């Protein structure tokens, strides 16, 4: 269980393989554990780094005042600590937003982008999802949080693997959960995405995701990022990386190959 001291964090991450570096950035109420099926399918063909973001998983440190920009800064700090140069960035949900922010901050350090069920890019998170009272109830009642987790991977069977994913997600600090809506509503970069036009980009989503990363959410990215490839994954909702890992793994391999990895 490797860790690195990155600023005010003791940052936990998974690492495997050799070759070009692929950074896997997990979503909100999640952790690097959600990337384990992807690691299995990529094997040792790439140097993979999958961190636990601030306030999540086994990373330790302050988490009450996070922003998407701060999460991106943390990941960049980890890559610098590990001596990693330009890399391929893969993000799921909130992690896709973090990957975009890293690319906006340091486009020369990004070889390609794979955005899986990305989040909102124009500060337009639906009000019902951003409702502080709803978040407070989930923080106070973890059974409600478990129900919400089922909603982000509703096509994953309830089995031993699901129990592992759920346990990893429940490690998210309460203060990080409470902070989420404000952080996501404050992040609006749609008008800057054209700056990333030279970076090979895949935008993918589970076809059954009708509430979070909808086709309209993805279209806002595609409209501003000419040349990006868009793929829908059948049989998946918000989390194809755990719902349909074979299809997602094959798609990611193809994207990396096209990007020269």
C-alpha positions, 0 to 999 in steps of 0.5 A: 500500500504505497503512500507519498507525502504530497503537500498536506496529504499522505496520499495513498495510491495503487501502482503497477506495470511498466511503460507509458504512464496511465493515471486513473482518477476515481470519482466522488464517493469512491476510491482507487478500489473502483479501478481494480477491474481496469488494472486487471484488464490493462495488466502490466502493459502500462505504468498505472498510477491510481491515487485516492483523492483528498478526503477519500479512500486511504489518503489522509489529510484535510478534506473540508475545503476541497475544490476541483482545482485543489484535487488536480493540484494534489494529483500533479503533486503526486506525479511530480513526487514519483518523477512522472512526466507527461502521462495519459489521464483517465478520469471517471465522473468527478475524476474526469473533471480533475483530469480536465483541470490538470490538462488546463493547468499543464497541457504539455504534461498530458498525452491523452484524456479519457473521460468516463461519464464526466461531470458537469463542466459549466457549473450547472449541476442540477439543483436537486443533486446539489441540495445541501439537505440531501447531502446532510441526510446521506452523511448522517444516515449511511443507509441512504448513502448506500442507496445513492451508491447503487444509483451510480452503479445500478447495473452492478450485481450485489455480490462480494465485489460490490461489498468491496466497492461499497466499503471503499466508498464509505471511507469518504470523509463526511466533510468531503461529502458536505463540500461536494455540491459547492465545489462542483457548482463553482467549477465552470471551465466550458469556455476554456475547453477549446484550449485542449483541442490538440490532446487526443480525447475520448468521451465515454458514458454508460448508455443507461446513465440518464441522470448524472452524466447524460448525453447532454452533459457529454455534448457540452464537452464535445461541442467545445473540444473538436476532434474528441471521440464519443462512445456509449457503452451499452449495459452500463449506467454511471460506472462502466469501469465496474459495471462492464469492465471488459467493454470499458477495458477494451475501449480504453486499450484502443484509445491508448493505442490510438494516442500512441501509448 
